[in-house]
Amino acid sequence: MNLQQIEYILALDKHRHFAKAAEASFVTQPTLSMMIQKLEEELDVKIFDRSRQPVIPTEIGEKILAKARKVIFELEEFKNIVKNEKEIINGEIRLGVIPTIAPYLLPMFLQKFSKKYEHLKLFISENVTETLLIKLKTGEIDAAIMVLPDDGENYHEYELYYEPFVVYAARPFDKEYLLAEDIDTDELLLLEEGHCFRTQILKFCELAKPKNTRIEYSSGSLETLKNLTDKQLGITILPEMATLDFSDSERKKLKYFADPQPYRKVSIITHRDFLKRRLISLLHENILGEIPEKFKQQNGTEINFQNKN
């Protein structure tokens, strides 16, 4: 058994296709297949079920792959020990961010962070929660900025901020502060399926989905929902961070919920066996330094989500 074989089985688990895994590993398909087969013969187990397309790990293969990821993480930590002793902050962080956070949080810290740690590479991808959780499990990303799922025992959480929900509506409300029952769900414009913010709103409004809507529109963009609301085609609910750069005229369309306000807790999430802790701690510390104070207070009622959406 050697590190190359470990890297090959992780590549095959990631791509679930021998040719794609070989291409990503810069070897020929026969070489990758032979090396994996030799490892299986040495261990006297089948790591992958080749009868399935795409190939999938066997039950014992899943356990071996979990250990393989730890081996690679430990190897990275071994390198980091030397870097830390030399007081050099370098390496790389592969970071995922959900779409309802990325446009508002990244500009707050990214420029300053990249200048401060010029030898540290930061690779950022934007994706929905379910995809980011899969990428965390396979090691394709190191960390994700998102809301911790309900089954969060498999993850380590670095809390960042508490973000209230606010209503954005072109039409006036009679009340200064709203309750969930004040929201006409027939008017409600939502993000499309797959966004956890949609799930949180539906949970808060105690709905499976809006009913009897005149216009049923789901978008992947909060900005689209805002623009539709401006045209009086409905109302929407936004995370408050998305409203910080609003003009005075846009702010007049905001309504806040009565206490306890619904909110989501945004965090950096890593897998529990993740070992780039020093780099993630630096990222966490630097983001916290840029978060407005109003978002650091935990008030209201947290709206989490039940599914990995």
HELIX and SHEET records of a PDB file:
HELIX    1   1 LEU A    3  HIS A   15  1                                  13    
HELIX    2   2 PHE A   18  SER A   25  1                                   8    
HELIX    3   3 GLN A   29  LEU A   43  1                                  15    
HELIX    4   4 GLU A   59  GLU A   85  1                                  27    
HELIX    5   5 ALA A  102  LYS A  116  1                                  15    
HELIX    6   6 THR A  129  THR A  138  1                                  10    
HELIX    7   7 GLY A  152  ASN A  154  5                                   3    
HELIX    8   8 ALA A  180  ASP A  182  5                                   3    
HELIX    9   9 CYS A  196  PHE A  204  1                                   9    
HELIX   10  10 LEU A  222  ASP A  230  1                                   9    
HELIX   11  11 GLU A  240  THR A  243  5                                   4    
HELIX   12  12 ASP A  248  ARG A  251  1                                   4    
HELIX   13  13 ARG A  277  LEU A  288  1                                  12    
HELIX   14  14 GLU A  293  LYS A  296  5                                   4    
SHEET    1   A 2 PHE A  48  ASP A  49  0                                        
SHEET    2   A 2 ILE A  56  PRO A  57 -1                                        
SHEET    1   B 8 LEU A 120  GLU A 126  0                                        
SHEET    2   B 8 GLY A  91  VAL A  97  1                                        
SHEET    3   B 8 ALA A 143  VAL A 147  1                                        
SHEET    4   B 8 PRO A 262  HIS A 271 -1                                        
SHEET    5   B 8 TYR A 155  TYR A 168 -1                                        
SHEET    6   B 8 ILE A 235  PRO A 239 -1                                        
SHEET    7   B 8 LEU A 188  LEU A 191  1                                        
SHEET    8   B 8 SER A 218  SER A 219  1                                        
SHEET    1   C 5 LEU A 120  GLU A 126  0                                        
SHEET    2   C 5 GLY A  91  VAL A  97  1                                        
SHEET    3   C 5 ALA A 143  VAL A 147  1                                        
SHEET    4   C 5 PRO A 262  HIS A 271 -1                                        
SHEET    5   C 5 THR A 301  GLU A 302  1                                        
SHEET    1   D 7 LEU A 120  GLU A 126  0                                        
SHEET    2   D 7 GLY A  91  VAL A  97  1                                        
SHEET    3   D 7 ALA A 143  VAL A 147  1                                        
SHEET    4   D 7 PRO A 262  HIS A 271 -1                                        
SHEET    5   D 7 TYR A 155  TYR A 168 -1                                        
SHEET    6   D 7 LEU A 254  PHE A 257 -1                                        
SHEET    7   D 7 TYR A 177  LEU A 178  1                                        
END                                                                             
